[in-house]
Amino acid sequence: MQSRNMAPVAIIFNTVNTILAQGAALGGISMLAGFDQDVTELIPHGSLVEVDPETKTLRLLRGGSGDTAPATFAHGQSETSPVHLKPRH
């Protein structure tokens, strides 16, 4: 995928297994997983997001097509608030 410029810039998972993590690492693809909320419910299809693996945040920049109102997340997060990862113990 990398050689054909078809690889994703980042991969976002609610949960991840070792095979997916190894594939992302070997492909040089940023990956975020372990969110405290279900990202498939929070982020509408077709949304523009910003991924920052260093700070472990995903920011919704623009909702998907057809969205007329800003997305509102649980606990009062606005559409530009970061969705933080749970700490792993």
N, C-alpha and C positions, 0 to 999 in steps of 0.2 A: 504494500500500500504506500509506503514511504517513497519508493522508487517511481511510482506513478503519480505522486502528489495527491493521493486520495486518502491519506491518513487523517483522522480527526486531530484537532489542536489539543483537545482534552476529552477525557471520558469521565462522566459523573455517574456514580452508583449509590444506591441506598446501602447495599452490602456488597462485598466483593470476596472472591475466593482467591487462592494462591495462583491459579492458572491465569486468571484475568490480570492480577497484579504483575505477574512475571511478563505477560504479553505486553502490557503497557510499558513496563520498564525497558524491555528489550527493544521496543519500537520507539523509545524516546518520547512517549506520549504522557503528558501530565494527567494525573488521575486524582479524583477526590472521592472519598467514600466515608460512611459512618456518620451521616447527618443525623441531627436530633429530631428531624421531621422528614416526612416522605417527600423527597424532591419531585417525584413524578406527579404529586398532587399540587405542589407549590408552583411549579414552573410550567406555564402553558406551552404546548407544542409550537415550535417556530419562534420561540423567544430568543432575544439576544442577551447573552450572559457574559460575565467577566469572571474568569477563574484565576485565583491567586493561591497556588499551592504552598507558598512560603507562609502566608498568614492563615492558610486553611479556610479560605472563605470563597463563596460563590455569590456574586452579586447579579441580580436581575436588572438589566439595563433597559430592556423594552419587552413588553409582553408580546405574545404571538399574534398573528393576524386575526382580525375580528375582535380584538380586545378594545372596548371603548372606555373602560374605567381602569384606573391603576390597580394592579394586583395588591391585595392586602394579605399579609401572612399572619399566622397565629401569634399571639402575644404582642400585638401592636406593631409588628415590623412593617415598614412601608416597602414599596417595590424596589427601593434602592438600598435597603438595609441588607447587610451581609447575612447569609445563612451560615451559622457556625457549626463546626464539627464537634461531636462529642469527644472528650479526651479518652484515649485508649489506656487501659490499665494492664 
